[in-house]
Amino acid sequence: MTAPTRALRQGEFVALMAMMMATVAFSIDSMLPVLPEIAAQLTPEAPNNAQLILTTFVLGMGIGTFVAGPLSDTLGRRTTMLLGFALYALGAIAAVFAPTLETLLAARLVQGLGASGPRVVSSAMIRDLYQGRRMAQILSFVMMIFIVIPAIAPFIGAQVIGLFGWRSIFGLFVIFAMTGALWMMLRQPETLPVDQRRPFHLAPLRSAFIEVLANPMVRLYILVLSLGFGQMFGMLSSIQQVFDITFGLGNSFPLYFMGIAILSGLGTVLNARLVMRLGMRRLAITAYATQTVLSGVIVLVTLAGLMPAALALPVFLGWAVSVFFMAGLTFGNLNALALEPLGHIAGMGASVVAGVSTVTAVLIAIPIGLAFDGTPVPLTLGTLACSAAAWWLMRKSREADPTPKKTLPDPG
């Protein structure tokens, strides 16, 4: 099949990139309604362990990004994405037949490795075509569409599981992979010319890896992304249990989650409008500062026993919206800030940024999720700690930024 050569219109390109990035979110969020069934069937003695189905997938995705980025610098963006979808589908098929939790986790790890292709290479593809605040704006447009998929994913998952059983969700992942691969093959031209590709040898890969991590600003933004992703993955690991065990709303969880996701999607809309005027760094600082205050107040009120029972659910709902809303104001901006100085090695840059931040985030999220004790307190405390640290680091980034403040516009 001949590869397309005509550039996509911006609207279709944004929609395609949103689907590529949503591979991870769809693979996590659609699993949320099935966690109680998996826990009851495969790990009844330790139900919290069912959360590992989410974090193991994320771990695989994080590890895979170290290969997906540089591989796309060698083979091209399209080929690497298609290979990723193939591996993703193989992992999903293996999960259908997994007899134990351990084998299911292994299959999810493979599925995550495959998901790293579309997840990381889409960022590199955007970086091939855009830069600076324009890149941040495109990423925000992508996130505006992206948010729809995780919003409806638990509802879709619940319907599929109700009709065909919990293992059928992995068949849905295969269909998702086939759809994304066909769209990419038929419509999206390659964005990395052959004469700009890098050979897949250890020496240049090691050199590029060192160059990425040697940049102090890139290291700082990677750490902030780790904290942001960590609290988000911690939220996703625990939120179904909070609705089910804390509030007794397990059956209604997909609808509540849809409402939370749709409301929080306003964060990406707001970011797309403000980022060109206010800058990426300033928006991130404001978002993390606000979340630190909100989480801190809720923790203090709850631990002091001052939270009225009638307000517990509304407060948690509002707080959950704020956490996802914060993601819309930060993730696209932080990725753009981290990749801005790495245009000449965009694939490797996207790989290292996503890989290190994701693997580190898993290490943060696992203890937050496993600490669930029947209340939202461990989750709120984890978010408070991550947001406060991210706020402090973003403020420090102003001092560390070597960009001459009087001659060039401040990215924040």
N, C-alpha and C positions, 0 to 999 in steps of 0.2 A: 504493500500500500504506500503510495506517494505521500510524503509528509506535506501538510498545508504550508503555504508560504505567505499568504495574505494575513496581515496583522488583524487581530480581533478588535472590534469596537470596545471602547472602555467598559461599557456596561456588561458585555458578555465576558470580558477578561476578568472583571471584578467578581462576577458570579462564579466563574470557573475556579479562580483562586480561593474563593470562599469555600467551595466544595472540597478542594484539596486540603485546606486547613481544617475543615470540619470533620475530616476523617477521624481524627483523634477524639474530638468532642462527641461525635456520634457513637464511637466505639466504647466510650465511657458512660455517657448519660443514658443510653438505651439499656444499659445493664443494671441501672439502679433499681428498677422494680423487681428484678429477678434475684437480688441478693438474699432475701429471706428464704426463698426456695432452695437456692444453692447451699445456704448455711444449714438448712434442715436436712438436706439430703447427703451432702458431702462432708460437712464439718459441724455436726450437731453439738459436739462437746465444747466447741469454741466458736460461737457464731460470729464474733468480731473478725475472725480470720477470713471470712468471705470478702471483706474489703480488699484483701490482697489481690483479688481478681482485677481490681481497678489499678492499683499501684504497680503490679507486675507488668501490666500492659504499658503503663507510662514508663517504667524502667526500660523495657525493651525498646520503646520509641526513643528514649534518651540515648541508649547505647547505639542504636542504629544511626542516629544523626551524625555520629563521628565518621561514618562511612558514606552516608548518603550525600552529604555536601561535597566532599572531594571527588566522589564518584561522578557527580553531576558536572564537576569542572573538567572531567576527562571524557565522559561519554555524551555529555549534553544533558539538558534539563528534562526533555521529554522521555528519553530512554530510561533515565534513572527513576522517574515517576512511575513508568509502566512496570519496571522490575519490582518496585516497591508494592504496587497494587497486587502483583502476582504472589509475592511472599505473604502479604496480608491475607489474601484469599486462602492460601494453603494453611495458614495458622487457624483461620476460622473453621475450615473443614475439619482439621484435627480436633478442634474443641468440641465439635458435635459428638465425637465418639470417645471423649475423655472419660474414663471410668472413675477417676479419683480427683480430689482437689489438686494434688501435686501435678498430675498430668494435664489438668485443665490450666493450671498456672503456667506450665511449660508451653502449652499451645498459645496462651495469651501473650507470653513473652515473644514468641515468633511473630504473632500478629502485630505486636508493637514494633518489632524490628521492621516489618514491612511498611507500617504506617509512617515511619520516619521519612520515607521517600517523598510522598506528597506533602507531608507537613513541613519539611525543611526546604525542599527544592522550590516550593511555591514562593517562599521568602526570597530565595536567590533569584528567581525569575522576576519578581517585582523589582528587586534591586538592579537587575540588568537593565530595566526600562526606566526607572525613576530614581531620584535621590533627594536627600534633604527633607524639608517639610512637605514637599510634594509627595514623596514616598510615604511619609507618615499619614498624609491625607488619604492616599490610595489604600493603605493598610486599614484606615478607619472605615472607608467604604466597604472593604472586604469584611471587616468585623460586623458591620451593620447587617449584612446578609448572613454571615456566619452564625450570628446569634439565634437566627430562626431555627437552625437545625438542632442545636442542643436544647432549645426550648421545647420542641415537639418530640425529641428523641425518647424521653421516658414514656410519653403517652403512646407512641408507636410501639415501643418495646412491650408495654403492658398489653396492648391489643394482640400483638403477635404471640406473646407468651400465653395469653388466655385462650387463643384458638388452637395453637399447635404445641404448647409446652415450652419450657425454658430453653431447651437446646436449639429450638428453631430460630432464636435470635441470631445465632451464628450464620445461618443460611441467609438472613437479611444482610449481614455484613458482606457476604459474597456478592450479592446483587448490587450493593453499594459500590464495591470495588470495580465490578464490571461496568457500571454506569460511568464512573469517573474515568476509567481507562479509555473507554470508547469516545467520550467527549474530548479527552486530551488528544487521542489519535486522529480524530476527524477534523478538529477545529483549530488547535493551538499550534502555531509555528514555533520552531526552536528559537530561543532568545540568546543563546550563546554561540557565536560564530566559531567555526572550526579553528580558525587561526588564533583564537583567544583561549583555547583549551589548554589545560595543564596535564602533562603526563602523569599517569598513576604510578609513581615511584615513591618509595619511602622517604628518600632524601627531600624532595620538594614538598611532600606532605608534612614532614616534620618541620621544615623551614616555615611553611605557612602557619602551622599550628603554633609554633613559637612566636611568630610575628603577631598573631591574634592575642595570645595571652601576655605578650610583652607590653601591650598598650595598656597603661594604667586606667584610662577611661573605660575601655572595653571591659576590663576586669571588674571595675566597679559596677557597671551596668549589668553584667552577668550576675553578680551577687544580688543586686536588687531584683532582677528577674527571678532568681532562685527563691527569694523570700516571697515574691508575689505568687509564683506558681505553687510554692509549698503550701501557703495558706489556702489557695484555691483547691488544690488536690485534697487537702485535709477536709475542706468543706464538702467536696463531692463524696469523700469516703464516709462521712458521718451523717449527711443530711437526710438520707432515707431512714436511718435508725432514729433520728430525732423526731421525724414526723410519725414514725410507727410506734416507737417505744415511749417517747416522752409525751407526745400529744395524742396517741391513739388514732392517727389519721393515715395509716399505711395505705388503705385502699384509695384515698383521695390524693396521695402524694404526686402522681403524674400531673394532675391538674394544677396543684399548688406550684409545682416546679415550673410548669409552663408559664404561669402567671409571673413568677419571680424572674424567669429568664427574659420574658418580653419586656417587663418594666425596666430591668437592668440594661436592656439593649439601648435604652435612651442614652446611656453613657457613651456608646460609640457614636451615636448621632451628634451628641454634644461635642465630643472630641473632634469630629470631622469639621465642625463649625468653628471651633476655638483654636485648633492647633496652629493654623496659619497666622493667627493674630497674636496669640499669647506664647506659643512655643511649647516644645515637648517637655522640657525639664520642669517648667513652672507648673504645668498641669499635673505632672506626676507628684511633685512635692505637695501640691494642694490636696490631691486625692489621698495620699498616704497620711497626711496630717489629719484630715477629716476622719478617716477610718480609725486612726489611733484614738482620737477623742471619743468617737462613738463606742468603740469596743471597750475602752477604759471605763466609761460611764456604766455600761451594761454589766460589766464584771463587778464593779463596786456595788451597784444596786442589788445584784443577784446574791453576791456573797454576804451582804449585810442583811439579807432576808427582807428587803424592802420592795421586791417585785410583786405587785398584786397578781394573784392567780389568773384573774380575768384578762390581764394585759400580757401574760407570758407569751402566748401565741402571736398576737399582733406585733409585739416588740421583736420577736425572733424573725417574723416575716419581713418586717422593715429592715432589720439588720442584715438579713440574707440578701435582700435586694441591694443594699449598699455595698456589700462585698463584691457581688458580680458587677455592679455599676462601676466600682473602682477598677475592675479589670478592663472595662471598656475605655477608661481614661488613661491607662498605663501601659498595657502590654504592647500595643502597636507603637507607641511613642518610644518605649524602652528598646524595642527591637530596632527601630529606626536609628536611635542614638548609638546603639552598639555597632550597627553595620555601616554607619556613615563613613568611617575612615577605612573601610575594608572593601571598597568597590572593586579593586583589582584582584581580590581573592574572595568574591562574594559567596561562592559555594562553600569554601572552607570556613569563611567567617560565619555564615549562617549555621554551618554544622557545629562549630565549636560553641557558639553562643547558645544554640538550642540544646546541644548535648550536655554541656556542663551545667547549665541552669536546670535542665529537666532532671538529671540524675541527682543533683543536690536537692532539688525540690522533693523528690521521692523520699530522700532521707529525712526531710523535715516533716512530710505529710504522714508517713507511716506511724510515728509515735503519736501524732495528733489524733489520727483516726482510731488507733488501738486503745487510746486513753478514754474512749467513750464509756461513760458510767451511767447512762440512762438520763443524763441531763445535757444541755448545750454548753455547760461551763468549760469543759476541756477545749472544745472547738473555739469558743470565744476567746479564751486565754491564748491559744495558739495564734489566732488572728491578730490579737493585740500585740503580741511579741514580734511577729513578722512585720506588721505595718509600722510599728515604732522603729524597728531597725531599718526598714526601707526608707522611712522619712528621714532619719538621721543621715543615712548614706547619700540620699539625693541632695540634701543640703551641703554635705561635704563635697559633692561633685562640682558645685559652683567654684569652690576654692581650688580643686584639682584640675579643672578644665584649662588646658594650655592655650585655648583660643584667645587671641587678643581682644579684650572686651570693647575697646574703643574703635577698632578698625573693621571688625566683622560682627555680624548680628549674633547675639547670644542664642544658642539653640533652645534655651529655656526661657 
